[in-house]
Amino acid sequence: IKDAEVILSAGPEGVRIISEDTLKKLEGKTRVLADVNAVPPTGVENLDPNDDMEEFMDGIYGVGSLAIGGLKRKAEKALLERTMKRDKGILDYEAAFEAVKEEIEMPSAKATPTTS
């Protein structure tokens, strides 16, 4: 992961995947880190489950599991509403993607990580 700009931590619940020591080694290259594990200890040390593009280490912005879950719930709701309005109640991948893009207001980025 040392050369990754974006990292998604998705390990078993209650298991720390990325420690603070590892995070310190990532400073400079990694810009965004997301963790889907809300069960303590979270998968990424120092990343709060509620963080939504919050800078939690120098130059590293995090997305916590509860922020990811909130977006997931909005997407699911938009898809369910859209399928209820259709005759067949089925959406293919492209229609589902378009529905989510239309229905979910994407928040303006709190941080705009760029690479050098």
C-alpha positions as CSV (number, residue, x, y, z in Angstrom):
1,I,0.0,0.0,0.0
2,K,3.0,2.3,0.2
3,D,2.5,3.8,-3.3
4,A,-1.3,3.9,-3.1
5,E,-3.1,7.3,-3.4
6,V,-6.5,5.8,-2.3
7,I,-6.9,2.9,0.1
8,L,-10.0,1.0,1.1
9,S,-9.8,-1.0,4.3
10,A,-12.3,-3.8,4.3
11,G,-11.2,-6.5,6.8
12,P,-13.1,-8.6,9.3
13,E,-15.0,-6.7,12.0
14,G,-13.1,-5.7,15.1
15,V,-9.7,-6.2,13.5
16,R,-7.2,-3.3,13.1
17,I,-5.8,-3.4,9.6
18,I,-3.8,-0.2,9.4
19,S,-2.0,1.0,12.5
20,E,-0.9,4.6,13.3
21,D,2.7,3.5,12.6
22,T,1.7,2.4,9.1
23,L,-0.3,5.6,8.5
24,K,2.8,7.7,9.3
25,K,4.7,5.8,6.6
26,L,1.9,6.6,4.1
27,E,2.1,10.4,4.6
28,G,3.0,12.1,1.3
29,K,1.6,9.6,-1.2
30,T,-1.8,8.5,0.2
31,R,-4.5,11.1,-0.1
32,V,-7.7,9.3,0.7
33,L,-8.3,6.3,3.1
34,A,-11.7,4.7,3.6
35,D,-12.7,2.1,6.2
36,V,-15.9,0.0,6.1
37,N,-15.4,-1.5,9.6
38,A,-17.4,0.2,12.4
39,V,-16.8,-2.5,15.1
40,P,-14.1,-1.4,17.6
41,P,-11.3,-1.4,17.0
42,T,-11.9,0.1,13.6
43,G,-9.8,-1.1,10.6
44,V,-7.9,2.2,10.5
45,E,-6.4,3.7,13.6
46,N,-7.4,7.3,14.3
47,L,-10.1,7.3,11.6
48,D,-13.4,8.0,13.2
49,P,-16.4,6.1,11.7
50,N,-18.2,9.4,11.2
51,D,-15.4,11.1,9.3
52,D,-16.5,12.2,5.8
53,M,-13.4,13.5,4.0
54,E,-11.9,14.8,7.2
55,E,-8.1,15.2,7.4
56,F,-7.2,12.8,10.1
57,M,-3.4,12.6,9.4
58,D,-1.2,15.2,7.7
59,G,-2.4,15.3,4.1
60,I,-4.6,12.1,4.4
61,Y,-8.4,12.5,4.3
62,G,-10.6,9.8,5.7
63,V,-14.0,8.4,5.1
64,G,-15.3,6.3,8.0
65,S,-17.7,3.4,7.9
66,L,-20.7,5.4,9.1
67,A,-20.2,8.0,6.4
68,I,-20.0,5.2,3.8
69,G,-23.1,3.6,5.3
70,G,-25.1,6.9,5.1
71,L,-24.3,7.2,1.4
72,K,-25.2,3.5,0.9
73,R,-28.6,4.0,2.5
74,K,-29.3,7.0,0.3
75,A,-28.3,5.1,-2.8
76,E,-30.5,2.1,-1.8
77,K,-33.5,4.4,-1.1
78,A,-33.1,6.1,-4.5
79,L,-33.0,2.7,-6.2
80,L,-36.0,1.3,-4.4
81,E,-38.0,4.4,-5.2
82,R,-37.0,4.2,-8.8
83,T,-37.8,0.5,-9.2
84,M,-41.2,1.0,-7.5
85,K,-42.1,3.5,-10.3
86,R,-41.1,1.1,-13.1
87,D,-43.4,-1.5,-14.7
88,K,-41.0,-4.3,-14.2
89,G,-39.3,-3.0,-11.1
90,I,-35.9,-3.9,-12.5
91,L,-32.9,-1.6,-13.2
92,D,-29.8,-2.7,-15.1
93,Y,-26.4,-1.5,-14.0
94,E,-26.4,1.6,-16.1
95,A,-30.0,2.7,-15.1
96,A,-29.1,2.1,-11.4
97,F,-26.0,4.2,-11.7
98,E,-27.9,7.0,-13.4
99,A,-30.6,6.8,-10.7
100,V,-28.1,7.1,-7.9
101,K,-26.3,10.0,-9.6
102,E,-29.6,11.9,-10.1
103,E,-31.1,11.2,-6.7
104,I,-28.1,11.6,-4.4
105,E,-26.9,15.1,-4.0
106,M,-23.1,14.7,-3.9
107,P,-21.7,17.0,-1.2
108,S,-19.0,19.4,-2.3
109,A,-15.6,18.0,-1.4
110,K,-14.3,19.3,1.9
111,A,-10.9,18.5,0.6
112,T,-9.6,18.2,-2.9
113,P,-6.6,16.0,-2.7
114,T,-4.3,16.4,-5.7
115,T,-1.2,14.7,-6.7
116,S,2.0,16.4,-7.5
